[in-house]
């Protein structure tokens, strides 16, 4: 266990004095009772218009509602006039499940959908998680409610219904051409939430980001249904109370979001911008707007790396950041106060980064990094795993033209920018290319039918998973070698299952001596931070594309093992992964490849696994020198205490069994491990000889032999991959 002095040293060194001070102030506020006094719970009806609005603002409900109708602020679309969704978009394909009409039918039965995938088994109870059978205590002020309690369960499961994706569905129902009396149903859900969650009381007020995401969803529903007969004068006041309480909650605790140095700051900033935009008559509106602009600009400049990658090392969190930031910038444009050009440039690079990480056939990205199932703006019928909506919208925000061809993902443009956005011409047709993002440490290698992503980085910001040199491999839209994603942030009855998804065991990497290279000192913080370095990156159109990097995570006491990985993509749909373990003495090494869930066969004698995918067979062969693997097996869906393997979570809270190829060694170092993946055919690799510092291997692909030349597995070697000479390569 890491002692407290060393933990304090790492925290101060890595997070910095400013973040430590901000966090200390937050904890001091709670411990002294100051936060409890600031956020004293109160009934909704005690939030009167007179104290919270500027002098001269009507306070009678009828007069106030008429005032708001006569002076509507600028928003994404005119009050009560949501954009009609064209038939071309409605017919563009439905991937989201359950389908739109079924989701609306569930809402009529007071049931919602968890994480855009799983219908609630029971009617809504805002303080309960019916999936995991846990419940929070609604009687305490939010700042007195612990973050994690066994009986309370995973906070994200409790928060999910309150993110109000149901409000966005109800906003879209009529514009989508679905017959539904949306107004009364919308207000039934809003009334239910507000009755169960009075201001600042209970778990649903615990997070400012959750409050902000909830406000934008309900605002979209309200603005769409503002002229519905169900939106009475009293409900104009009700919406104003909700917006004010959200702004109050966020503004008085935003230092905590800033101290996290992640997407919370962006989300809470756009919450302040939204509340001040829709309710400029609030006494605090100007201060909220100024704070929101300042925090959002500072967070984007700090958190969006220069190459477009993101501080949280997570594809989905980058989408959360982009959607929140994009909405903030859009509101500022509508208010006639756009942000500075460098902010647009940063977000444009972030959108381009996601595009280059995208599988062009499906719009999906690797399940890389923490993923809590967040989707801030579900404005379309694309699946949760499809990133084309945010990529298209970000490109339009920053270039005022589309990047992708027309598709279901264009509905986001309609809602955020109006019908004219659909008339814009797509940019010149292009596809993602092999790309190196040096600042964030992401590298892609693209071949005609397949592509790979590898991560190699020296972290200067908090890492999420133990995944240095993680490799993803895609073929014909299939993630044949995958990252396992994130299941739950808190599994009180199974901490081993919670740890698994963050560990080396859930990634396509090598673990040394059955140990992790870093120690978690809290649920989201571990030390020491990973260090890695790219050694080579080269891409040619008619020859191999290859990457080489090394990890220093185990290159210290007690292991002193340097891990060097080369990833080589050949034109012939063959991928070669060379892992060198450089050090001294005997060590235990375990290599894992988490594969697409498909029927498989294992030939232990040949050390090969055949995966029968819809696109064809995938073969993975593992060999080693000087030692062959002592054990090679495929594990699928093993979910035993402290023996978890072969599980993935492409959607938060959902476990999926997947085959995982696991090979292990107990060997004298240095040790070379070679994995050959054939997409469509079985490539054979055979040792030839070593001449001086060069190793030679015979590779046979579709009956054609070639010679693979590799540098010897030595620390002093200039490169691992030297050449692969064959007629078709």
C-alpha positions, 0 to 999 in steps of 0.5 A, spaced: 500 500 500 502 506 498 503 510 504 500 517 506 506 521 505 508 518 498 500 519 496 500 526 498 507 528 494 504 525 488 497 529 489 501 535 489 506 534 484 501 531 479 495 535 480 498 542 482 497 547 488 492 550 485 487 544 484 489 542 491 487 548 494 480 549 490 479 542 492 481 543 499 476 549 500 470 545 497 472 540 503 473 545 508 466 548 506 463 542 507 466 540 514 464 547 517 457 546 515 458 552 510 455 548 504 449 546 508 447 553 510 448 555 502 444 550 500 439 549 505 433 545 502 426 549 501 420 547 497 419 550 490 413 554 492 418 558 496 422 560 490 418 566 488 419 571 482 420 577 486 426 576 490 430 572 484 428 577 478 430 584 477 425 590 479 420 591 474 419 584 472 412 581 472 411 576 478 404 574 477 404 568 473 399 570 468 403 576 467 410 573 467 408 568 462 405 573 457 412 577 458 416 571 457 412 570 450 412 577 448 420 577 450 422 570 448 430 570 448 434 567 443 434 560 443 436 554 438 429 555 435 423 560 436 419 559 442 414 553 441 416 552 433 421 546 433 424 544 427 420 539 423 424 533 421 424 532 414 422 525 411 429 524 408 432 524 415 426 520 418 428 514 413 435 515 414 436 508 418 434 507 425 439 504 430 437 507 436 434 502 441 428 501 443 426 505 437 423 512 438 415 510 438 417 504 443 421 509 447 415 514 447 410 508 449 414 507 455 414 514 457 406 513 457 407 508 462 412 512 466 418 508 464 424 511 461 430 508 458 437 507 461 443 509 458 440 509 451 439 501 451 435 498 457 428 500 459 426 501 466 423 494 469 418 498 473 415 505 473 420 511 475 422 512 482 427 518 482 430 515 488 431 508 486 435 504 481 430 498 479 436 495 475 441 494 481 435 494 486 438 500 490 436 506 493 438 513 496 436 517 502 432 523 499 431 526 506 438 529 506 441 536 503 445 534 497 452 536 500 451 531 506 449 525 502 455 520 501 458 519 494 458 511 495 454 507 499 453 500 498 445 501 499 445 507 494 449 503 489 452 506 483 451 514 482 450 514 475 445 509 475 441 513 480 442 519 476 441 517 469 433 518 469 434 525 471 438 526 465 432 527 462 433 524 455 426 523 456 424 530 455 428 531 449 424 525 446 418 529 447 421 535 444 422 531 438 416 527 437 411 531 433 417 534 429 419 527 427 411 526 425 409 521 431 402 522 433 403 524 441 400 528 446 407 530 448 405 536 452 401 533 458 406 527 458 412 532 458 409 536 464 407 529 468 414 527 468 417 534 470 412 535 475 414 528 478 421 530 478 420 536 481 415 533 487 420 528 488 426 533 488 425 539 492 431 544 491 438 542 494 435 536 497 437 528 496 442 525 491 439 528 484 442 535 486 449 532 488 452 534 482 452 540 478 454 537 471 448 532 472 444 539 474 446 542 468 445 536 463 438 536 466 436 543 465 438 543 457 434 537 456 428 540 460 429 546 456 429 543 449 422 540 451 419 546 454 421 550 448 418 545 443 412 545 447 411 552 450 405 553 446 402 547 448 395 548 452 399 544 458 404 549 458 400 554 463 402 560 466 404 556 472 408 552 469 412 558 466 414 560 473 415 552 475 420 552 469 423 559 472 424 556 478 428 550 476 432 554 472 434 559 477 435 553 482 440 550 477 444 556 476 444 557 484 446 550 485 452 550 479 454 557 481 456 556 488 459 550 487 463 551 481 470 551 484 469 543 485 468 542 477 474 546 476 478 542 481 476 536 477 480 539 470 475 535 466 468 535 462 464 537 469 467 544 468 464 545 461 458 542 463 457 547 469 459 553 465 454 551 459 449 550 465 450 557 467 450 560 460 443 557 458 440 559 465 442 566 464 440 566 456 433 563 457 432 568 463 436 574 463 431 577 468 434 573 473 438 578 478 444 574 477 444 572 470 449 577 468 454 574 473 452 567 471 453 569 464 460 572 465 462 566 470 460 561 464 464 564 459 470 565 463 470 558 466 468 555 459 474 558 455 479 557 460 477 549 460 477 549 453 484 552 452 486 548 458 483 541 457 483 540 449 490 539 447 493 542 441 492 536 437 485 535 438 486 530 443 483 531 450 485 531 457 480 525 460 483 520 455 476 518 453 473 518 447 466 518 450 468 524 455 471 528 449 464 527 446 461 530 452 466 535 452 464 537 445 457 537 446 457 541 452 462 546 449 458 546 442 452 548 446 455 554 450 458 557 443 452 556 440 448 560 445 453 565 445 453 566 438 445 567 438 446 572 444 451 576 439 457 575 443 461 569 440 467 566 443 474 568 440 477 564 434 482 560 438 476 557 442 473 555 435 479 552 433 480 548 439 474 545 438 475 544 431 481 540 432 477 536 437 472 534 432 477 532 427 481 528 432 474 524 433 473 523 426 480 520 425 479 515 431 472 513 427 471 507 424 468 510 417 463 504 416 459 505 422 461 511 426 464 507 432 470 509 436 474 504 440 471 504 447 477 507 450 478 510 457 472 511 462 465 511 459 459 512 464 454 512 458 453 520 458 450 523 451 448 530 453 444 531 446 441 525 444 438 529 438 437 523 433 436 516 432 443 514 431 446 508 436 449 511 442 456 508 440 455 512 433 459 518 434 458 521 427 452 526 430 457 530 434 463 529 429 458 533 424 455 538 428 462 540 431 465 541 424 459 545 422 460 549 428 467 551 426 467 551 419 459 552 417 459 546 412 458 539 413 464 534 414 460 527 413 455 525 407 448 526 409 445 521 414 441 520 420 446 524 424 444 530 420 438 531 425 443 534 430 445 540 425 437 541 424 436 542 432 442 546 433 443 550 427 436 550 423 434 548 417 439 552 413 444 547 416 441 541 412 442 545 405 450 546 406 454 542 402 458 537 405 466 538 405 470 534 399 469 527 400 475 524 404 476 518 409 480 518 416 487 517 414 493 514 418 494 519 423 499 521 429 497 525 435 503 526 438 501 531 444 495 526 446 499 519 444 494 516 439 496 513 433 492 510 427 494 505 422 489 505 416 489 499 411 484 498 405 480 494 409 482 494 416 485 499 421 488 500 428 489 504 434 495 504 439 496 509 445 503 511 447 503 517 452 507 520 458 501 522 462 501 529 464 493 529 466 490 524 470 489 517 467 483 513 467 485 505 465 491 501 466 492 501 458 499 503 456 500 500 449 493 498 448 491 496 441 484 496 437 484 493 431 478 494 426 476 490 420 470 491 415 466 495 421 468 490 426 472 491 432 476 484 432 481 486 437 477 491 442 478 495 449 473 492 454 470 499 456 467 501 463 461 497 466 460 500 473 464 506 477 461 502 483 460 495 484 459 495 492 458 487 492 464 486 487 470 490 487 474 485 483 469 486 477 469 494 478 477 494 478 477 489 472 475 494 467 480 499 469 486 494 469 491 491 465 487 485 464 481 488 461 486 491 455 490 488 450 497 489 453 502 485 457 501 484 465 508 483 468 508 478 474 501 478 475 501 485 478 498 492 476 504 498 474 500 503 478 496 503 485 489 506 486 489 511 491 482 513 490 476 511 485 479 515 480 486 516 482 492 512 481 499 513 482 504 513 479 502 516 472 504 512 466 510 513 462 511 511 454 514 514 448 513 513 441 520 510 437 517 510 430 511 511 426 511 510 418 506 510 413 506 508 406 501 507 401 504 501 397 508 498 403 507 496 411 504 501 416 508 501 422 508 504 429 513 502 435 513 505 442 515 503 449 512 503 456 516 504 462 510 502 467 514 496 469 521 499 468 522 500 475 522 496 482 521 491 483 520 489 476 525 493 471 522 490 465 521 495 459 516 493 454 517 495 447 511 494 442 511 494 434 505 494 430 505 492 423 500 493 418 501 489 411 497 491 405 495 483 405 490 484 411 495 481 416 497 485 422 503 483 426 504 485 433 511 484 436 512 485 444 519 485 447 520 484 454 527 487 456 530 486 462 533 480 466 531 474 471 525 470 470 518 473 470 511 472 469 508 475 463 501 475 460 498 477 454 491 478 452 487 479 446 480 481 447 476 479 441 469 480 437 464 476 440 463 471 435 464 463 434 471 461 435 476 455 435 482 454 439 488 450 436 493 449 442 498 445 438 499 451 433 497 456 438 492 459 433 485 462 434 480 462 429 474 467 430 468 466 425 465 473 424 460 475 419 465 478 415 470 472 414 474 468 419 480 472 423 486 468 425 490 470 431 497 466 432 501 467 438 509 465 438 515 467 442 522 466 442 526 464 446 520 461 449 513 459 447 507 460 451 506 455 457 499 456 457 494 459 451 487 459 452 480 463 450 476 465 456 469 468 455 464 470 460 468 468 466 465 472 472 467 469 478 470 473 484 477 475 483 477 471 477 474 475 472 476 475 464 472 475 458 467 481 459 466 487 456 461 493 457 460 497 450 454 500 454 454 502 461 451 497 466 451 492 461 456 486 461 457 482 455 461 476 454 467 476 449 472 471 447 479 473 450 485 470 448 490 469 454 497 467 453 502 466 459 510 465 460 514 464 465 521 465 462 528 468 462 528 475 459 529 478 454 523 475 451 520 476 444 512 475 443 509 475 436 502 475 435 500 475 427 493 476 426 490 474 419 483 478 416 480 473 412 486 468 411 491 464 416 498 467 415 503 462 418 510 465 421 516 461 422 523 462 425 529 462 420 535 464 424 538 470 427 544 474 423 548 478 427 543 483 430 537 481 425 532 476 426 529 473 420 522 470 420 518 466 414 511 469 413 506 465 409 500 469 406 495 466 401 501 461 399 506 467 398 512 467 402 516 473 405 521 474 410 520 478 416 526 482 418 526 484 426 531 487 430 534 483 436 530 484 442 535 489 446 534 495 449 540 498 444 536 496 438 534 502 433 528 499 431 524 492 432 521 492 425 526 492 419 523 490 413 518 485 410 519 483 403 514 479 399 511 480 392 504 483 394 506 487 400 
